[in-house]
Amino acid sequence: MNRKLKIFMVEDDKNFGAVMKSYLSIYDYEVEWVDDGALAMDVFNAQNFDLCILDVMLPHVDGFTIAAGIRKKNEHIPIIFLTAKTLKKDIMEGFRIGADDYITKPFDSEVLLMKIRAILKRNTLLKASPERDEFTIGMYSFNAALRIIRHDDQEQKLSPKESELLRMLCTHMNKVLPREEALNSIWGEESYFTTRSMDVFMSKLRKYLKDDPSVEIATVHGSGYILKSEL
């Protein structure tokens, strides 16, 4: 029998947390709910989870700080932020830390459920799909399986999303990678939040490849991105 997928939820609103835990349990998810940010990392470190749902505004320790701690322990686990804050800088901070999605309160519980399913399905497909792993990008070598960019004696370790995005750019080398193709493949949907997240990851990839002037990740407005390499 397949085990239940386990969700780690940090939410200080006791009524809302109880409702969400009960709702997700109906759909066969096991939910570990913590209502105090100060307790979050101890609970997370003591168990294995498949996905995290973190409120941003929490007592004692905020959701961004918790997410940063989770990312140090587990680079792969999906993270969804819940927040009443709609400021762009807060949204960008969430994606900089490594959020998979960002949901603004109030929201429909079915929307959260669909996002959870899409993220978990996408992660399963990425793990299962056999794809090319070795690429040459100008003076760099890129191993997508190991998530490492190498140049001379220098190595840059990539996050899972950074690696998958660079892999897609490499498979479209010197051709446009449609924005919607990358969003649907890696994030599981097209939205304002996932688009902003991808822009953050593109900026990081540009920094990793900046030492070779023959390599460029260009934005094709209205279409997507193109990885240009003269070699």
Stockholm file with secondary structure:
# STOCKHOLM 1.0

chainA/1-231         MNRKLKIFMVEDDKNFGAVMKSYLSIYDYEVEWVDDGALAMDVFNAQNFDLCILDVMLPHVDGFTIAAGIRKKNEHIPIIFLTAKTLKKDIMEGFRIGADDYITKPFDSEVLLMKIRAILKRNTLLKASPERDEFTIGMYSFNAALRIIRHDDQEQKLSPKESELLRMLCTHMNKVLPREEALNSIWGEESYFTTRSMDVFMSKLRKYLKDDPSVEIATVHGSGYILKSEL
#=GR chainA/1-231 SS CCCCCEEEEECCCHHHHHHHHHHHHHTTCEEEEECCGGGHHHHHHHSCCSEEEEESSCSSSCHHHHHHHHHHHCSSSCEEEEESCCCHHHHHHHHHHTCSEEEESSCCHHHHHHHHHHHHHHHHHHHHCCCCCEEEETTEEEETTTTEEEETTEEEECCHHHHHHHHHHHHTTTSEEEHHHHIIIIISSCCHHHHHHHHHHHHHHHHHTTTCTTEEEEEETTTEEEEEECC
#=GC SS_cons         CCCCCEEEEECCCHHHHHHHHHHHHHTTCEEEEECCGGGHHHHHHHSCCSEEEEESSCSSSCHHHHHHHHHHHCSSSCEEEEESCCCHHHHHHHHHHTCSEEEESSCCHHHHHHHHHHHHHHHHHHHHCCCCCEEEETTEEEETTTTEEEETTEEEECCHHHHHHHHHHHHTTTSEEEHHHHIIIIISSCCHHHHHHHHHHHHHHHHHTTTCTTEEEEEETTTEEEEEECC
//
